[in-house]
Amino acid sequence: MSESSVINRKLRLTFSQTSCSCGTLTAILPKKNLNMKIGTWNLERLKYYKKTAEITSLLESQNCDILVLTEYDERIKPKGFEFEISTKNVAEVNTEFYQVTEKRVKIFTKYEIIKEFETYDCFTSCCAELKTEIGNLLIYGTIIGIYGNRNQNFKDDLPKQIADFNKFSKTENLCIIGDYNISFCDNYYFTNLGRTELNKSFVENKINNLTENIKETIDHIAISNKFIENSKVEIAEWNCGKELSDHKGISIKLKKEKNGS
């Protein structure tokens, strides 16, 4: 894309060729490149519904393997994904404020969903275990503080979400993705409480916030260190001019080598 910027980051990029010995025979195993692209975008409740086709086309052009959309509307249906999971329809909460097509979070994935998990709030977060070539991965799609970080809802919501992070990170590799309502490297939009508590949780659960150094970004992708070790990470942004939503879209691409046979 013309407006996409790409940032490369290396995480422990040390590979050594692996040998397999059996008796006097030594075989050098070839290596396979395993790529995975994960993206997220807050659609601002499809405020620009007249540009639905343009938004859908832009999403499809990102070619993500996992795509998490927040402030989602069912009128957006990107092609190429075999599996999906979402939070419950928020019109069940407030029929006057929300459209029947609205959901706070929707996860699209090309990987098989092998299990779904209950979260602290079925209207705000959803979680599924995916079977990937790199290994199984829990995707936790969420919005932290549905009314922004200045509202009491954010303070109430944050510890409940962190409790989910603590629980799920103990069972499997975890990706926490969506609208955090917190920027981490600038004064764009944050609270000290939110930034401190999230960073503390990431350290305790051995999770790396891969997008923390992207300016003017409150949508993030954080993944367990174990899952991304020995990987090269590329970060891209779209909708940087915010013509289609008041949020930028952001993605990470993992490039990992794995010994083959």
C-alpha positions in Angstrom: 0.0 0.0 0.0 1.1 3.5 -0.7 0.4 4.8 2.8 1.7 1.8 4.7 4.9 2.2 6.6 7.0 -0.8 7.6 9.2 -1.2 10.6 11.6 -4.1 11.0 12.4 -5.4 14.4 14.6 -8.5 15.2 13.9 -10.7 18.2 16.8 -13.0 19.1 17.5 -13.7 15.4 20.1 -16.4 15.9 19.7 -19.6 13.9 22.1 -22.4 13.6 21.7 -25.2 11.1 20.5 -28.4 12.8 22.0 -31.8 12.2 20.4 -35.2 12.8 22.7 -38.1 13.4 21.8 -41.8 13.3 24.7 -44.2 13.4 27.3 -43.0 11.0 24.8 -41.0 8.8 24.4 -37.3 9.4 21.7 -35.4 7.6 21.3 -31.7 7.4 17.7 -30.8 7.8 16.4 -28.1 5.4 14.7 -25.1 7.0 11.2 -23.9 6.1 10.1 -20.3 6.4 6.9 -19.9 8.4 5.2 -16.5 8.0 2.1 -15.3 9.9 0.5 -11.9 9.6 -1.8 -10.6 12.3 -3.8 -7.3 12.0 -6.3 -5.2 13.9 -8.4 -2.1 13.1 -11.1 -0.2 15.0 -13.8 0.5 12.5 -15.4 3.3 14.5 -18.8 1.6 14.4 -18.7 1.9 10.6 -19.2 5.6 10.8 -18.2 5.8 7.1 -20.7 3.2 6.0 -20.9 4.8 2.6 -17.4 3.6 2.1 -18.0 0.0 3.1 -16.6 -1.3 -0.2 -13.5 0.7 0.2 -13.0 -0.4 3.8 -13.5 -4.0 2.9 -11.1 -3.8 -0.1 -8.4 -2.2 2.2 -8.8 -5.0 4.7 -8.5 -7.7 2.1 -5.4 -6.0 0.6 -3.6 -6.5 4.0 -3.7 -10.2 3.4 -3.7 -11.1 7.1 -3.9 -14.6 8.4 -5.6 -13.4 11.5 -7.6 -10.2 11.5 -9.3 -8.7 14.6 -11.8 -5.9 14.0 -13.1 -3.7 16.9 -16.2 -1.5 17.0 -17.2 -4.0 14.3 -20.2 -4.0 12.0 -21.4 -7.2 10.2 -21.8 -5.2 7.0 -18.0 -5.5 6.7 -17.2 -9.0 5.4 -13.6 -9.4 4.2 -13.1 -12.5 2.0 -10.5 -15.2 2.4 -11.2 -16.3 6.0 -12.5 -19.7 6.7 -13.1 -19.3 10.5 -14.5 -16.6 12.7 -15.6 -15.8 16.2 -17.1 -12.7 17.7 -18.5 -11.1 20.8 -22.2 -11.0 21.3 -24.3 -8.5 19.5 -24.3 -5.3 21.6 -27.8 -4.4 20.5 -28.8 -6.9 23.2 -27.4 -4.4 25.7 -28.9 -1.3 24.3 -31.2 -1.4 21.4 -31.5 2.4 21.2 -27.7 3.1 21.0 -26.5 0.2 18.9 -27.4 -1.2 15.5 -28.4 -4.9 15.2 -25.3 -5.4 13.0 -22.8 -4.1 15.7 -20.4 -6.2 17.7 -17.5 -4.9 19.7 -15.0 -7.5 18.5 -14.8 -9.9 15.5 -11.9 -12.3 14.9 -11.4 -13.6 11.3 -8.8 -16.3 10.8 -7.4 -18.6 8.1 -6.4 -21.0 10.9 -8.7 -23.6 12.3 -10.4 -22.6 15.6 -10.0 -25.7 17.8 -11.5 -24.3 21.0 -13.4 -21.2 22.2 -13.0 -19.7 25.7 -15.3 -17.8 28.0 -14.0 -14.3 28.8 -14.9 -11.9 31.6 -17.5 -10.1 29.3 -19.0 -11.8 26.3 -19.9 -8.4 24.8 -16.4 -6.9 25.0 -13.8 -9.7 24.6 -13.6 -13.1 22.8 -11.0 -15.7 22.9 -10.2 -18.7 20.7 -7.4 -21.2 20.3 -6.0 -21.5 16.8 -4.0 -24.3 15.3 -1.1 -22.8 13.3 2.1 -24.1 11.7 4.1 -22.3 14.3 2.1 -23.8 17.2 -1.2 -23.3 18.9 -2.0 -19.7 19.8 -4.8 -18.2 21.8 -6.2 -15.0 20.3 -7.8 -12.7 22.8 -9.6 -9.9 20.9 -10.8 -7.0 23.0 -11.5 -3.4 23.7 -10.2 -2.1 27.0 -12.6 0.6 28.2 -15.5 0.9 25.7 -16.0 4.6 26.5 -12.3 5.5 26.4 -9.6 5.7 29.1 -11.1 8.7 31.0 -14.3 6.9 31.9 -14.8 4.9 35.1 -15.6 2.0 32.9 -11.9 1.8 31.9 -10.8 1.6 35.6 -13.4 -1.1 36.2 -12.6 -3.0 33.0 -8.8 -3.1 33.2 -8.3 -5.4 36.2 -10.9 -7.9 34.8 -9.2 -8.0 31.5 -5.8 -8.4 33.2 -7.2 -11.3 35.2 -8.1 -12.9 31.8 -4.6 -12.3 30.6 -3.1 -14.0 33.7 -5.4 -17.0 33.3 -5.0 -17.6 29.6 -1.2 -17.0 29.5 -0.7 -19.9 31.9 -2.3 -22.4 29.5 -1.0 -21.5 26.0 0.8 -18.9 24.0 -1.3 -15.8 24.0 -1.9 -12.9 21.6 -3.8 -9.9 23.2 -5.0 -7.8 20.3 -7.4 -4.9 19.8 -8.2 -1.5 21.1 -6.2 -0.9 24.3 -7.2 2.8 24.5 -3.5 3.4 25.5 -0.5 4.7 23.6 2.8 3.5 25.0 5.5 5.7 23.5 4.1 9.2 23.4 1.4 11.4 25.0 -1.1 10.7 22.3 -3.8 9.1 24.5 -3.0 7.3 27.7 -3.4 7.1 31.5 -0.6 6.3 33.9 -2.8 3.7 35.4 -3.5 1.9 32.2 0.0 2.0 30.9 1.6 0.9 34.2 -0.8 -2.0 34.8 -0.7 -3.3 31.3 3.1 -3.2 31.2 3.3 -4.9 34.5 0.9 -7.7 33.3 3.0 -8.2 30.1 6.2 -8.6 32.2 4.6 -11.0 34.6 3.1 -13.1 31.8 6.2 -12.9 29.6 4.4 -11.1 26.8 5.9 -8.7 24.3 3.8 -5.7 23.1 5.2 -5.6 19.6 3.5 -2.3 18.7 4.3 -0.3 21.8 6.8 2.0 19.9 4.4 3.0 17.2 3.4 6.6 17.6 -0.2 7.8 17.9 -1.4 4.2 18.2 -3.8 2.9 20.8 -4.5 -0.4 19.0 -1.9 -3.0 19.8 -0.7 -6.6 19.3 1.1 -8.3 22.2 2.2 -11.9 21.9 3.9 -14.4 24.3 7.7 -14.2 24.1 7.9 -18.0 23.5 5.8 -17.8 20.4 7.8 -15.1 18.7 11.3 -16.1 19.7 13.8 -16.4 16.9 11.4 -14.4 14.7 11.8 -11.4 12.5 8.9 -9.0 13.0 7.6 -6.5 10.4 5.1 -3.9 11.5 2.8 -2.0 9.0 0.1 0.6 9.4 -2.8 1.7 7.2 -5.5 4.4 7.2 -2.8 6.7 8.5 -4.8 9.7 7.4 -7.8 8.4 9.2 -10.1 8.9 6.3 -12.1 5.6 7.0 -12.0 5.5 10.8 -10.5 7.6 13.6 -8.0 4.7 14.2 -5.1 3.5 12.2 -5.0 -0.1 11.3 -1.9 -2.0 12.4 -0.4 -5.4 11.6 2.6 -7.5 12.5 4.2 -10.1 10.3 6.2 -12.9 11.9 8.9 -14.5 9.9 10.2 -17.6 11.5 12.5 -20.5 10.3 11.7 -24.0 11.3 13.7 -27.1 10.7 12.0 -29.4 8.2 12.4 -32.9 7.1 
